[in-house]
Amino acid sequence: MMRACRLLPLAAAALLAACGSTPTPTETAPRKSPAPVSATPQPGIPVLPPANSGRGAYYQDDGPGDNPPPGLLETPDAEVRNDPLRPGSNKPYVVFGKTYKPIPLGSDFKQRGPGTWYGKKFHGQRTSSGEIYDMYKMTAAHPTLPIPSYARVTNLGNGKSVVVRINDRGPFHSKRVVDVSYTAALKLGLLVNGSSQLEVVHLKPEEIERMIAARKSGAAAPVAVASSPAPAPATPAGQPQAMPKAAPMLASTDGENEARAMLVGGAPAPGFYLQLGSYAREDGADGLRKRLESSDAGLKLDVEQAGKFYRLFAGPYATREDAQAAGKALPSSLKLKPIVIER
């Protein structure tokens, strides 16, 4: 997900991460028990369905941690600093055929769109910044904001606002603009729905200096409030809030990361794809592409770079069954083990 990015140093096993630190999530056997993830629910923290239950607004084995630490609702915003940028995390990169160009530090940047959260699947994995992802800290992944930098994220549905540290890449999904940590999602009020309309504003160095000065003096730093927030839907007392279905937050294939979210435009055509190979060198992926083209397999092929890896894809196909059939029809002499992914 380069989510860490999933993005910047990629592990050798990481499949579809984003530019530079694709943590490789640990796959776990599906849980059959529908029991809540926490034996002792904390006041103010929604009890969410466990990973692999199929009932949460998150993808498969991602979800909340088993034992969240106490006091998460009192977690302060990220402590802003004017840190030097990480050079390797701020170069243009390509995910799913789309080129992402990180913006310069201090640029005017405001963006609105659906935002989601990511949790235990990437907890403890390395992010694009080189930092370890901690779902209980105030961080976020964004495709183009500088790394590291800070952003103010506001839930346009309820007006709640937090400051997060941008230390990862993603999402790489055309309909999502940011992925925030579990705790940031809790404070924004989007854990249950999984996805909400958010506003992301890049904090410039001069604003950060003002916030640092205010922190040292003990004064409260000014907080931007979303304009005309829509009222949050009322929930009758004593009734559990409904959990509407949301698009999957994270996707993984065969135990390896798929690039985590995509930003506006340029995403690959929706459908099912065959990943035919992953190589540390571009000529390796290109060599396989040429072999397939000469084999008369009739595939629509594309080599895409994700971090340090070059991957060869065929597709799109309308259904998973179509993609699987295409994979089975490949010449056995190629000794390929294609993986079907959905975008």
N, C-alpha and C positions, 0 to 999 in steps of 0.2 A: 502498500500500500505503500509507494515509497514510504507510507504511514509509518511512517516513519519511513513515508514515504514514508509511509512506510518508506523513506527514500534515501538515506545516502550511505554509509558503507553497506553494500549488499552482502548478505551471507551467501556462500556458494550454493546453498540449497534454495535460496529464495527465488521464486519463479517470477511472479509478476509484480515486482515492487515498483516503486516509483523512484525517482532519481537519486539514489544514493544511499538510502539506508533502509533497505527493506528488511525489517525484522521478519524472521521466520516463525510464525505462530506454532505453538505446540498443539497438535491435534489430540483430541480426547475422545473416548468412546461416548456415544450418545447416552445421555441420562434418560432413564425411563421414568424416574420419579417426578411427579409434578410438584413436589414440595418446594416452597419458596427457598431462595438462595440463602437467606439469613435466618438462623433459628430464632434470633432475637431482633425483630424489626425495630428500627430506630425511629423515634418521632420525626415526622416531616420527610422521611425518606421512603419513597414508594417501594413496595415489595414487588419485584419483577419476576416473571417466569424465568426459570433457569435456562442456561444455554442448552441447545439441542432439544428443547421442548417443543419448538415450532410455534410457540404462543407469544413470543416477545417481538417487539418492533425492532429487531436486530437480526443479523444474519447468523444462522446456524450456531457455531460454537463460540460466537462472541456474546457479550452480555455483561451483566454486573458481576462483581467479585463475590466470592462466597462469604467473606466476613469483612465488610467495609469498616474502616476505622471509625471511632466515634467522633462526633463534632464536625462532620463534613459540611453541614450547612453554615458553620461559622468559619469555614476556610476563607482567608482573605484573598483578594485578587492577587495575581502574579506581581511580585515585587519588581518593578521596572528598573532597568539599568541600560545604559548606552554601551552595550557590549560590542566588540568588533565583529564584523560579519565573518561567517565561515566561508572562505572562498569556494571550496568544492561544493557547497550547498546552494550557491547562487549563480550557477552557470545554466544556460539553456539546456533543456533535456527533452526527451521524446517519450511519450507513453501512449500506447495504442495508436500510433501514427500521428499524434498531435504534438506539436512543439510548444513547450511552455518556457516563457522567458521571465525569470524573476524580476520584479520591479526594483528600481534603486531605493535605497533607504531614504526615507524622508519624502517620498512621492505622495502626492494627493491621491488617496485611494479610499473609495467607499463603494460597497457592493451589497446588494440585497438578493436573497434567494434562499432556497431550502438549505438547512444545515442539519447535520446529524452528529452522533457521538460514537466513539469507539472505546472498548473496555478491555476485558480480561484476555481477549485473543492476542493483544499486542502488549499487554502489561509485562514489563521487564525486558522488552525487546529494544534494540537500538533504533533511534530515530534518525532522520536525515541530518540532524545537527550533530550527531554523535552522542547525544545524551540518551539516557535510558528512559523509555516511556513509563511514566507513573500515572495510572488512570486516576489517582487521587490527588494529583496536583492540577494547577490551573494552566493548562497548555492546550494547544490546538495545532491542527495540520491544515495547511493552505497551499494551493498549487504555485502561487507566484509571489506571495509576500516574502520579504527578506528573512533569512535565517541566520542568527536569531533576531527577532524583533517582537513588537507587542501590538496587540489590536484590541479595540473595544468591541465586544460582541453584544448585540442587543436582540432580545426576543421581541419581535414586532407584535406578537400576539398578547403579551402581558406587560411589556415595558421593562422587564428585568434586564440588567446590564452587568457585564463582568469584563475584567481586563485579563487577557490570557497571553502567554508567551508562545510565539510561533516557533516551533522547533522541529516540525516535520512537514513532509510533502503529502499531498492528497487534499481532498478527494479528487479522483479523476473520472468523475461521473458528470455528464453534461448537465444534470439537473441539481447538482449540489455544489455549494460554494465553500463550505468549511466543515471540518470534523473537529469537534471539541472533546475534551476529556470527560470522563464520567462525572467528576465533581463539577466541572464547568456546566455540564448538561443539567445536573441536579439544581444548581443555583439559578440556571436560566429557565427551569421548569419544563424541560423537554425530554426528560427520561422516559416518561410513559408513552408519549406519542412517537418517540424515536426520531421524528423529523418535524421541524418548525420553520417558519419564515424568520430568517435572521438578517441583521445588518452587521456588516464587518467594516470597521474603520481603522486604517493604519495609523498608529501613533508615531508622530514625527519626533526626531531627537530633541527639538526644542520643547515640545510638550512633555516629553519624558523628564527633561531637566526641571521643568516647573513642578512636576509631580514629585521628583526626588527632593526638591527644596521644600515642598509642602510637607513631605513625610518627615524631614529632619526638624521642621519647626513645629510639628505636631498638628498642623492644620489639615483639614480634609481637602484633598484634591478635587477640583470640579469634575463632575461626571456628566457626560452627555446623555440625554434622555431621548429615546426614540420619539419621533413626532407622531402624534395621534395614534397611540397604540390601540389595537382592537381589544375590547374587553375580553377577558378570559371567560370561557364558558362556565356557567354555574353548575355545580354538582350538588344534588340534593343531599342534605346531611344524612350520614349513616349509610350512604350507598357508595360502592366502589366506583371509581372513575373507569369508564370504558377504555379499552386499549385498542384504538383503531389500527388497522394494518398499515404498515409503512414499508417503503421500498427497502430491501436489504441494505444494511450499512456497509458490510464488508463481504468480500467473496474470497474464497481460497480454493485451490485446485490441487488435489492429491497431496495435501499437507504443505503446500507452498503458497506464498502470497500472490494474490492477484492485485494489480495496481489499485489502490484504494480510491479514490473518487475522481470525478472529472469535473472540470469547471466549464464555464460557458463555451458552447460551440466546439466544433472540430472533433467531436467524439466519433469513434467508429460507428458504422451503421449497426443498429441493434440487431441482435440475433445470436446464433451459436457459432462458435469458431473452434477449429482444431489447432491446438498448439503442437507443432510438429517437432520442434527442437529448441534448445536454449544453449547459447554458446558465449564464451567469454570474448571471442573475437568475431568481428563482423564478417570476415571472409568465411568463417565456419557456417554461419546461417545462410550466407549468400551462396556458398557451395551446395548446400542441401537444396536451396531454391532452384538452382540451375539443374541439379540432378532430377528433381521432380518435374521441371518444365520439359526436360528431354524425355521423360518417361511416358509422356502422353496421358498423364493422369487427369488432365483437364481441370486442375485446381486453380482458384484465384488466390494467389500467394502474396504475402506482404511481410517484409522483415521490419521489426520494430525494436527500438532500443529502449530498455528500461534499466536505468542505472548503468552498471558495468556489464550487463548482459544484452545479447542480441537474440531475439526470438522470432521464429518463423511461424506465421499463422496462415491458415487457409479458411476461407469463408467470406461472407456469413452464410449460414444455413437457417432455414425457417424454423426447424425444430431440432431438439437434441437428438432425436432418432435419425434425422437426415445427416447430422454431423457424424454420428456414430457409424452410419452406413458408409459414408465417404471414407472414414478412417479404416474400416474393414476392407474397403476396396483397394487400398494402397498396395503396391507390389510388395510381397513378402520379402523380396531380396533387399529392400531398403532397411529392414529390421527396425522399423519405427514403432514407437509406442505413443501414439497421439493422445492428447488430453483434451476433452471437451470443456470449453468454458462458455459462459453466457455473459454477454455485454448489454 
